Amino acid sequence: MSMERVKIYRSLIKLKETELFYMDTKTDGPAILCLHGLHGRAETWDEFIQHYGGRYRVIAPDQRGHGFSGKPASHYTMEEFAEDAAGLLMSLNIDSAVVVGHSMGGKTAGYMAALYPARVKAAAILDITADGPAKPDLIPFEQIPDRIPLTQDWPLPFSTLNEAKSFIAEAAETELDYDFYMNSLIETVEGYQMMFSTRAIAAYYAHKESWYHLLPDIKCPVLLVRAKGNDAVQDDNLLGMQSMLLNSQVREISNPDHNVHLSDKMTFYSYIDEFLESF
């Protein structure tokens, strides 16, 4: 007999600058805030929510520019993403949460921990480094090209669901990537489109920067998880981050897939369990 699923409540909340869609278990217990990566959605955390939702209140938003959340004409800097996430917690009357962020969401978690320390009890940063270029000048949103590397050659909108599935299966590097992109597919009158804003993602790319300078400001416990054998987190980047963080631990998933929260779930959950019990 299968275990009963944790009920997930789906809501929209108005923040200062945008509206966020989020999933929420509304269960008793400490809060865990889950933040998806670039091109992603809250949906990527469904299995995590089922695993932890009985013991924790798990909340997973679509970040700005993604999914059902707002796509404002903004710069899409990490400061903005972090402000959204902190604002979501404040609006839900949650004093502080454990923040678990994958890829771009890991950056959001890091920025939150540095800029809103009272809101972040601990941070798990998954398969992302603090590496990046020097701080760029801000570019007005309307001047950002409305195209991104992922989809610039995709024949969007797809005319049928089968066409979408077939094309995305070819474009995705792994089965988990395929699932990740399919979570952001939506049917419209014109055809099947992606739910993220390409201009928002282009703005994110245009304003990427190194965030090593923030690491000494992060005082809460930090878990760094990387996938072994891919290029997302190089050894020197990992060691550099670890050396600048006050209280960190490093774990590795042997599967090289970037989706470390999905590629070997039992190992990943064992790392999260260990981390949650350490503070």
N, C-alpha and C positions, 0 to 999 in steps of 0.2 A: 504493500500500500504506500503510495507516494505521500510525502509530507505536504501539509497544507501550505499554499503559497501565502507569502506576506502580501497584504493588500497595499497597493500603491495608489496614492491620491495624486491627481494631476491638476496643477493650478497655474494661473498667471498672476504675477505681482508687479505693481507699478513702483519703480524706483525713481531716483532723482532724474536720471538721464535716459532711461529706457525701461522696457517691460521685460521681465524674465519669466519664461516657462520653467516649471520645475516639477520633479517627482518627489514625493514625500511619504514616508511610511507612517508618520505621525505616531509612532510607537513610543513607549516609555524607554528611558535609558539615555546615556550620553549621545550627543549628536556627532554624526560623521557626515561631512560635506564632500561629495565626489564631483570632480571636475574633469570633463572630457578633453580630448585633444583636438587639434585643428581638423576641420571638416566634420567633426563628430557631433554627437548628441548625448543627452542624458541616458538614452536607451542603452548605450554601451555598458552601463553599470547594472543592468537588470539582474544578472547572476550574483553580483556582489551584494545587491540589495536583498536578494533572497537569502543569501548566506548570513548576513549580519543583521537583517531587519528585525529578527526576533529579540535581539539583545540591545540594539542601538536604534536611535532614530536616524535613518539614512535619508539624506536629501541630495538630489542630483539635478542641477539646472542645465538647460541649454544655455551656453554662454552667449553674450551679445554677438550678433552677426550669424548665429547658427540656429537651426531648428525653428521652433515656434517663438523664440525670443525676438526682441526688437532688433532692428538693423539700422541704428541711428547714423546720421552723417557725423561721424566722430573720427578720431585718429586711430582707434583700436590699439592703443598702447597697453602695456601690461598694468600700468597704474589704473587704467579704466576697468580692465577685467577684474583686478583685485578690489576696486571700489564696489563693483557690482556684487561680487561674492560676499564682501563684508556687509553691504547694504541688505542683501537677502537675509543673512543671519539676524541682523538687527531688526528687520521687518517682521521676522518670525519670533522675535523675543528670545533668541538663543544667544546666551552670553558668549559662549565659546564652543568651538567644535574641533574635532580632529579633521584635518583637511587632507584628502587623498586626491592627488592630481596626476593625470597621465599626460605625458608629452607637453603640449602647450598648457594644459591644465596644471601640470607640475610647476610651470613657471608662475601661474596664477597663485598656486599654493605658496611658493617661495616669496612672492611679492606681498601676499597677505600677511605672512608670518613676520616680515620685516616692517611693513607699513601699518598693520593693524594687529599688533602683538596680543592685545587683550582678547581678540576674537579667535585666536588660534592656539589651541591647547597643544597640538603637535601636528607635524606635517609629513606626509609620505609623498616623495617626489619621484615619479616613475619614468625612467628611461628618457631623461632630458638633462642637458648640462646648462651651466650658467654662461657658456661661451657665446660670443656674438660680436658684432662690430661695435665701434664707438657710437655714442649716442647720436643719432641722425637728427637733422632739422625736421620739424613737423611739416607735413605736406597737407594742404587743404583736401578734404575728402573728395570734392568734385574733380580734383586734378589727378586722382589716383586712377590708373588704367583699370578698366573693369574686366580683367582677365588674370588668371592664375595658372601656374605650371600644371597643376593636376588636371584641370578640365579644359584647357585652351584648345585641345584637339578633339574633344568629345563632341559627338553630333547631337548636342542638346537643342531642344528637348527630344527625348526618345519618343517615337510614335507609339510603341507598345511596351508592355511590361517585359515581354520576352526579349525584345530588342535591348532593353535596358539591362536585363540580367546577363545576356550574352556578352554585351560590350564590357560591362563592369567586371565580369569574370575574367575577361582577357586583360583588362587594364590593371586589376589588383595583383599585387605580388604574392599574396598569400590568401588562404581561405578566410582568415580573420580580417584581413583588409577588405575582402569582398563584403563580409557581413557589416563591417564598419561603414562602408560607403552606402550599402543598401539601406541602412538605418536612416540615412539622410535623403532617401529618394521619396518623392511625393508625386502623386498624380494631379495634374491640372487640366483644364480644358484644352490647353495647347499640346499637352503630352506630359511625359515624365521628366521632372526637373529635380535638381538638387536643392535641398532646403537651406543650405548656407548661402550667404551673399558673397559672390566672388570679389566684389569691390571691398567688402569688409576684410576679407582674407588678404587681398592685395595690400590694404592699408596696414594690416598686421605685419606683413613681410617688409613693407617700406619703413616701419618704425621699430624693427627688431634691434636689440642692443644687448651687449654683455651685461649680466647682472651680478657678477662676482662682488661688486662693491656693496651689495646688499647683504651678502652672506654673514659678515660679522654682526649685523644687526638682528639676526635671527637667534633668539635665545631659547626657544622651545625645542623639545626633542625632534630630530629629523631622521627619517628613514629614506635612504637613497637606494632605489632598486633599479638595476639595469639588466638588459638582455645580453647574454654572452654571445659575442660573435657578430654583432651588427655594428654599424658605424655611428649610432645615435650618441653613445657615451664612450669616448676614448679614455684610456687609462689615465692620461695626464689630466684630463678634465675632471675625472672622478676624484683623483687624489687632490687636485686643486680645490675642489668644492669641500671635500672632507676636511682639509687642513684649515679652511676658513670658517667652518661651522663649529659652534661652541659644543654642541651635544648631538653627535650624529652616529648612525650605524649604516653600514653598507651591506647589501645582499645582492645576489646574482641569480637570475633565472637561466638555466642552461639552454633552453630553447631560444634561438636567435630572433624570434618574432618580436617586433617592436611592441606589440600589445601584451606587455608582461602581465597584466591583470587577467588575461584570458588564455594565454598560451599554455600555462601549467598552473591551473587554478589551485590545486591542493598545496603545491609548494608556495605559491603566492599568499594564500590565506594563512599558511603556517608562519610566514614572515610578518604578516599584518597582526596575527594573534600575539606573536612574540613582542612586537612593537607596542601593541595596546596594553600589554601587561607590564611594560617597562617603565611606566610613569604613573 
